[in-house]
Amino acid sequence: MESRFTYGKIFLLSFGFLGGSVIWGVYNAFVPIFLFQKFGLAPAMIGFFMSLDNIAALFIQPAVGAWSDRLRTPLGRRLPFILVGAPISALAFGFIPLAAVLPLFVACTSTLLLSAALWRTPAVALMPDVTPSAYRSQANGIINFMGGIGAILAYVIGGMLYKLNPSFPFWLGSVLVLLSALILFFFIKEPTEYEHSEEQPSVFASLRSELKSEDKSALRLFLAILFWFIGYSALESFFTLYAQNYLGINAGDGATLLSTFIVFFVLFAIPSGWIAAKIGRRITITMGLVMVMLAMLFLYLFPPDVLLTGLGALPVVGIPLVEGGAPMLTIAGLLLIFGGIGWAFVNINSLPMVVDLTGAARVGTYTGLYYLFSTLAAIVGPNVNGWAIKLSGDNYNIIMLIAPFFMFVAMLLMLGVKRGEAQIIQG
């Protein structure tokens, strides 16, 4: 029996993503500072340390997703992972800023990474569990909107709290994760009836099955996810260096400029789900890939003086073009706004497509496959883009050419995807 869709239920469910988003925002912002200032690690070691979360996720999250499909408890099949993993994550996260020696610091961060990998996939799989197929894009839009709010809290509120005491943003994240777990426990009821299947294959058995299938829709979709996240990693990992070395602005203004992309991704998270419900997920994702490609190509083609042309005042996410000047919307900012909207079209609708490749019995397994390919891209992408910069003679503008190439390959793959659209509710 499929659950009834209500916006209120999805907003409650999305608090789990808000808490997790705050934790990772604070982690990415301040853990490198501790590693450098408190423990004196070299940049190369810091970079490796900061990749450990993706490595842990790559090996743990897909397997946990499949495990959660097979689990049967009075609380459901997803909540036990959340109720065990979230408190451990909160406790370990809260102790990170208190660790005075490196071994203790590593113990805290390792506990966080392992426990977070334990509950993230089941938390994500809860959305399709409690949401009918026809509404999953809209629900994922709401969830990503709340996740974006969490990221903004991490960087804005977390930054202010860090100035008061470096421990405060970590404790904020811990409290929000605990609160999120309690909200899920008290207000989200998992389905009590499951699709029965004689066989519950593992993640890799499911992937092998899709590889052998005559319909290659799943394989095309998973490869598209891999390629578009490799392309996206160019912005995520190298934009501030691109801004500093190519545009000629400081890293702080580069981060502010990139925030236009993130803000408009968040603003269009919910509308992108509505659009996909009207015109289809594959078409919406393809449109989004074209938008992101065009934004990056124009960033590559236009010289810095054109990209930094002021178009008008823009508070908060604008950048000053002269010292002490008012924040301005630039052509680069306009392109990033366009790209952020396109990225919402892509990112919001990809997970709903993946889980609608299968039935309710294997939602966790296919959620794990989604994270397998997106996490692999998060590991491979920065290295691909980093080598491209090095081989081009430290030309940071090259990432705005390499990234659209991966987006273009993803778009070609999407043209062959025939499954994954919302399933119409009968009756």
Number of C-alpha atoms within 10 A of each C-alpha: 9 15 14 10 16 12 12 9 18 20 15 16 27 26 23 27 24 26 29 23 25 28 30 16 19 24 20 13 15 19 18 17 15 19 19 14 10 13 13 13 17 10 12 9 13 17 12 10 16 16 13 16 20 21 15 18 24 22 13 21 29 27 21 26 31 27 22 24 23 17 12 13 10 9 14 16 23 27 23 19 24 26 17 14 21 29 20 19 28 25 19 22 27 23 19 22 20 13 17 11 10 15 10 14 21 14 15 21 23 18 18 25 20 19 23 26 25 25 25 24 30 30 21 23 25 21 21 24 23 22 21 19 24 18 22 30 33 24 32 27 27 25 26 24 25 24 22 23 19 26 24 20 21 28 19 11 17 26 18 14 18 16 11 11 12 17 18 19 29 28 21 22 29 26 17 22 27 20 17 22 22 18 16 22 17 8 11 16 16 19 15 12 11 16 9 9 9 5 7 16 17 20 23 14 11 16 18 12 12 16 15 10 12 8 14 15 22 23 19 20 27 22 19 25 29 25 26 27 25 29 31 20 23 25 20 15 16 18 22 22 19 22 22 18 16 18 21 14 19 13 16 13 19 19 17 18 26 23 20 24 24 21 20 20 27 25 18 22 31 23 19 30 26 18 17 25 19 10 10 17 26 25 16 23 25 21 17 25 28 18 23 29 25 18 22 24 19 16 23 20 13 13 13 17 11 14 19 21 15 20 12 12 15 16 12 12 19 22 25 19 17 9 6 7 9 15 20 23 23 23 20 24 27 17 21 26 23 21 26 28 24 28 29 31 33 28 23 31 29 23 22 26 23 23 27 20 19 15 11 18 19 27 26 32 32 29 25 30 26 23 25 24 20 23 24 17 24 23 19 16 24 20 16 18 24 17 13 17 18 12 11 11 10 14 14 25 23 20 26 24 19 20 26 26 17 20 27 20 15 25 24 13 20 22 14 16 19 15 19 23 23 21 13 10 9 4 3
